[in-house]
């Protein structure tokens, strides 16, 4: 924090999804750069493995303007769906998706022939959300703050998932702990989150970034899968961070969740047009004035955590 600066909100409680003053922005970047450097320094003893190669995305629709992070998320949920298929076979399953948005995470499970019930939780109805059955799954939306929801109101959960949602929840540990009380004995979890090196790419975004230790605290015993790295970060920085610099592009707003107040327009990194229809991830990355430690630039930009109950 700059000398003489005073804040009404402690840096660790600043929501990067909301409009920030110059002082709040600097405090957010400074706090999380230091936090992420500390987490990275302690991550060497935590086992993780690289995610599968993108060539395995054959047959999965991916926009040609898709970001590296979105490609990684698709890969991760394909892997999660394959694990669910091996675990449950032809049995109907119940999936609960935290911060589900339009519910695109369901695609991977449908693609592998799974069936059952899909329950989406979000603070607002995504414009692209559709009610009703789809390819063997019933779909229902619960519009609620996941930190305030009564777990007893939820069905028994076989698969608990989230896709770049936990960082937008003020009490992520409390949310996972509460929903874990509904897990069946054979249940599994799969969560995809931004890693430490996402900070210089995204700027203020949600409440935090994650390390492998953070994920293991949320899901003890989980397998941690890492995505991205130097090359992916360079692509993101050149074609997304730099391409959107200075534009008035809204981020995903909302406290304790995502998309409160509506879905922002996407950024077509190829120049012009509304890319939301093509599945491009909305980003908002004004110029970063804070220098991130060079060591973080070689770290992974996303992590996936998958664990059994």
C-alpha positions in Angstrom: 0.0 0.0 0.0 1.2 3.5 -0.8 2.5 5.6 2.1 -0.3 7.7 3.7 -3.0 5.6 2.1 -6.0 4.6 4.2 -8.7 2.2 3.2 -12.2 1.5 4.5 -11.8 -2.2 3.5 -8.9 -4.4 4.4 -7.0 -5.4 1.3 -7.8 -9.1 1.7 -11.5 -8.3 1.7 -11.5 -6.1 -1.5 -13.7 -7.6 -4.2 -11.9 -7.2 -7.5 -15.1 -7.6 -9.4 -16.4 -4.2 -8.2 -15.3 -0.8 -9.4 -12.2 0.1 -7.4 -10.6 3.4 -6.5 -6.9 3.9 -7.4 -6.0 3.2 -3.8 -8.2 0.1 -3.6 -6.7 -1.2 -6.9 -3.1 -0.7 -5.7 -3.9 -2.3 -2.3 -5.5 -5.3 -4.0 -2.5 -5.8 -6.4 0.1 -5.3 -3.6 -1.7 -7.6 -1.1 -2.2 -10.5 -3.6 1.2 -10.2 -5.2 2.8 -10.6 -1.8 0.3 -13.4 -0.8 0.8 -15.3 -4.1 4.6 -15.1 -3.8 4.4 -16.5 -0.3 2.0 -19.3 -1.4 4.3 -20.1 -4.4 7.3 -20.3 -2.1 5.5 -23.0 0.0 4.1 -25.0 -3.0 7.2 -27.0 -3.8 6.2 -29.8 -1.5 2.7 -30.2 -2.9 2.2 -32.8 -5.6 0.5 -31.8 -8.8 0.6 -32.9 -12.4 0.2 -31.2 -15.7 -3.1 -31.2 -17.5 -3.7 -33.2 -20.6 -2.6 -31.8 -24.0 -5.1 -29.7 -25.9 -5.0 -32.2 -28.8 -7.4 -34.3 -26.7 -10.1 -31.7 -27.3 -11.0 -33.4 -30.6 -14.7 -33.1 -31.2 -15.3 -30.5 -28.5 -16.5 -27.1 -29.8 -13.9 -24.5 -29.0 -14.1 -21.0 -30.4 -11.1 -19.9 -32.5 -11.0 -16.8 -30.3 -11.0 -18.9 -27.1 -8.6 -18.0 -24.4 -6.0 -20.4 -23.0 -7.8 -20.5 -19.7 -11.1 -21.5 -21.3 -9.4 -24.3 -23.3 -7.9 -25.5 -20.0 -11.3 -25.4 -18.3 -12.8 -27.5 -21.1 -10.0 -30.1 -20.7 -10.4 -30.2 -17.0 -14.1 -30.9 -17.0 -13.7 -33.5 -19.7 -11.3 -35.2 -17.3 -13.7 -34.8 -14.5 -16.6 -36.2 -16.5 -14.5 -39.2 -17.5 -13.8 -39.9 -13.8 -17.5 -39.5 -13.0 -18.3 -42.0 -15.8 -15.9 -44.5 -14.3 -17.2 -44.0 -10.8 -20.9 -44.1 -11.5 -21.3 -45.9 -14.8 -24.9 -45.8 -16.0 -26.3 -44.7 -12.7 -28.2 -41.4 -12.7 -26.2 -38.7 -10.9 -26.9 -35.4 -9.3 -24.5 -32.6 -10.2 -24.5 -29.3 -8.2 -22.6 -26.5 -10.0 -21.5 -23.4 -7.9 -21.6 -20.2 -9.8 -22.8 -22.1 -12.8 -23.6 -19.2 -15.2 -25.1 -20.6 -18.4 -24.4 -24.2 -17.3 -21.8 -24.9 -19.9 -19.9 -27.3 -17.6 -22.7 -29.8 -18.2 -21.5 -30.3 -21.8 -18.6 -32.6 -20.8 -20.8 -34.9 -18.7 -23.5 -35.1 -21.4 -20.7 -35.9 -24.0 -19.7 -39.0 -22.0 -23.3 -40.3 -21.8 -24.0 -39.5 -18.2 -27.5 -38.7 -17.1 -29.4 -37.4 -14.1 -30.1 -34.1 -12.4 -28.2 -30.8 -12.8 -28.6 -28.1 -10.2 -27.1 -24.7 -10.9 -26.5 -22.2 -8.1 -25.8 -18.5 -9.0 -26.5 -15.1 -7.7 -28.4 -14.1 -10.8 -29.9 -15.8 -13.8 -27.5 -15.9 -16.7 -29.1 -14.6 -20.0 -28.1 -17.8 -21.7 -29.5 -20.1 -19.0 -32.2 -22.5 -20.3 -34.6 -24.4 -18.1 -35.9 -27.9 -18.8 -34.3 -31.2 -19.7 -31.3 -31.6 -21.9 -29.8 -34.9 -23.2 -30.7 -37.1 -20.2 -30.3 -34.4 -17.5 -33.0 -32.3 -15.9 -31.9 -28.8 -15.2 -32.9 -26.4 -12.5 -31.5 -23.0 -11.3 -31.3 -21.8 -7.7 -30.8 -18.1 -7.6 -29.1 -17.6 -4.3 -26.0 -16.5 -2.5 -24.1 -19.7 -1.9 -22.8 -18.4 1.4 -26.4 -18.0 2.6 -28.1 -21.1 1.1 -29.4 -23.7 3.4 -27.6 -27.0 2.5 -30.7 -28.9 3.6 -32.6 -27.4 0.7 -30.3 -29.2 -1.8 -30.5 -32.8 -2.9 -27.9 -35.4 -2.1 -24.9 -34.5 -4.3 -22.9 -37.0 -6.4 -20.7 -34.4 -8.2 -19.9 -30.9 -6.8 -18.3 -28.6 -9.3 -17.3 -25.0 -10.0 -15.6 -23.3 -12.9 -13.8 -20.1 -12.1 -16.4 -19.3 -9.5 -14.8 -19.8 -6.1 -12.6 -16.8 -6.4 -15.7 -14.6 -6.6 -17.2 -16.0 -3.4 -16.3 -14.1 -0.2 -16.2 -17.2 2.0 -15.2 -20.0 -0.4 -14.1 -22.4 2.4 -17.5 -21.9 4.1 -19.4 -22.5 0.9 -17.5 -25.8 0.1 -17.8 -26.9 3.8 -21.6 -26.3 3.8 -22.2 -28.0 0.5 -19.9 -30.9 1.4 -22.5 -31.9 4.0 -24.7 -33.0 1.2 -22.2 -35.2 -0.6 -23.1 -38.9 -1.0 -20.6 -41.5 0.2 -19.3 -42.0 -3.4 -19.3 -38.4 -4.3 -16.5 -36.4 -6.1 -15.7 -32.8 -6.4 -14.1 -30.8 -9.3 -13.1 -27.2 -9.1 -11.3 -25.0 -11.6 -9.7 -21.8 -10.3 -7.1 -19.1 -11.3 -3.6 -19.7 -10.1 -1.0 -17.3 -8.7 0.2 -16.1 -12.1 -3.3 -15.1 -13.1 -2.9 -11.8 -11.2 -0.7 -9.9 -13.7 -3.0 -11.3 -16.5 -6.4 -10.5 -15.1 -5.6 -7.7 -12.6 -8.1 -7.3 -9.8 -10.5 -10.3 -10.2 -12.6 -11.7 -7.4 -11.3 -12.0 -3.9 -8.2 -14.1 -4.5 -6.0 -16.5 -6.6 -5.2 -20.0 -5.5 -2.2 -22.2 -4.9 -2.1 -26.0 -4.6 -2.1 -25.7 -0.8 -5.3 -23.5 -1.0 -7.0 -26.2 -3.0 -6.0 -29.0 -0.7 -7.4 -27.0 2.2 -10.7 -26.7 0.3 -10.7 -30.4 -0.8 -8.4 -32.5 1.4 -6.7 -35.2 -0.6 -7.6 -33.8 -4.0 -5.5 -34.3 -7.1 -4.2 -31.0 -8.2 -3.8 -30.5 -11.9 -1.9 -27.5 -13.3 -2.6 -25.7 -16.5 -0.8 -22.9 -18.5 2.7 -21.8 -17.9 5.1 -19.4 -19.6 3.8 -20.0 -23.1 0.1 -19.8 -22.3 0.7 -16.7 -20.1 2.5 -15.0 -23.1 -0.5 -15.8 -25.4 -3.0 -14.5 -22.9 -0.9 -11.4 -22.2 -0.5 -10.5 -25.9 -3.9 -11.3 -27.2 -6.2 -10.7 -24.3 -4.5 -8.5 -21.6 -2.9 -6.2 -24.2 -5.9 -6.3 -26.6 -8.3 -5.1 -24.0 -6.1 -2.6 -22.3 -7.8 0.7 -22.0 -11.1 -0.5 -23.3 -14.2 0.1 -21.2 -14.9 -3.7 -20.8 -16.9 -4.7 -17.8 -15.6 -7.5 -15.6 -17.9 -10.1 -14.0 -19.5 -8.1 -11.3 -21.1 -9.2 -8.1 -20.2 -9.7 -4.4 -20.3 -13.3 -3.0 -21.0 -14.7 -6.5 -20.9 -13.9 -10.2 -22.9 -11.9 -12.7 -25.0 -9.9 -10.3 -26.4 -7.2 -12.5 -26.2 -9.1 -15.8 -23.7 -10.7 -18.0 -21.0 -8.4 -19.6 -20.2 -8.3 -23.3 -17.4 -10.5 -24.5 -14.2 -9.3 -26.0 -13.5 -10.4 -29.6 -9.7 -10.4 -29.5 -9.6 -10.7 -33.3 -11.1 -7.2 -33.5 -14.7 -5.9 -33.2 -18.0 -7.6 -32.6 -19.7 -9.2 -29.7 -17.8 -12.4 -29.0 -20.1 -13.7 -26.3 -22.0 -15.8 -28.9 -18.7 -17.5 -29.7 -17.9 -18.4 -26.2 -15.1 -16.0 -25.6 -14.3 -15.4 -21.9 -15.0 -11.8 -20.8 -12.0 -10.1 -19.3 -11.2 -6.7 -17.9 -7.5 -5.9 -17.5 -6.7 -2.2 -17.3 -3.0 -1.3 -17.3 -1.2 -2.9 -14.3 0.9 -0.4 -12.4 2.1 -2.9 -9.8 5.2 -5.0 -10.7 4.6 -8.7 -10.0 7.7 -10.7 -8.8 9.3 -12.2 -11.9 9.3 -15.6 -10.3 5.5 -15.8 -10.5 5.6 -15.3 -14.3 6.7 -18.9 -14.8 4.0 -20.4 -12.6 0.8 -22.0 -13.9 -2.1 -19.7 -14.6 -4.9 -22.1 -13.6 -5.4 -25.1 -11.3 -8.0 -27.8 -11.2 -8.7 -29.8 -8.1 -10.5 -33.1 -8.1 -11.2 -35.3 -5.1 -13.4 -38.0 -3.8 -15.6 -37.7 -0.8 
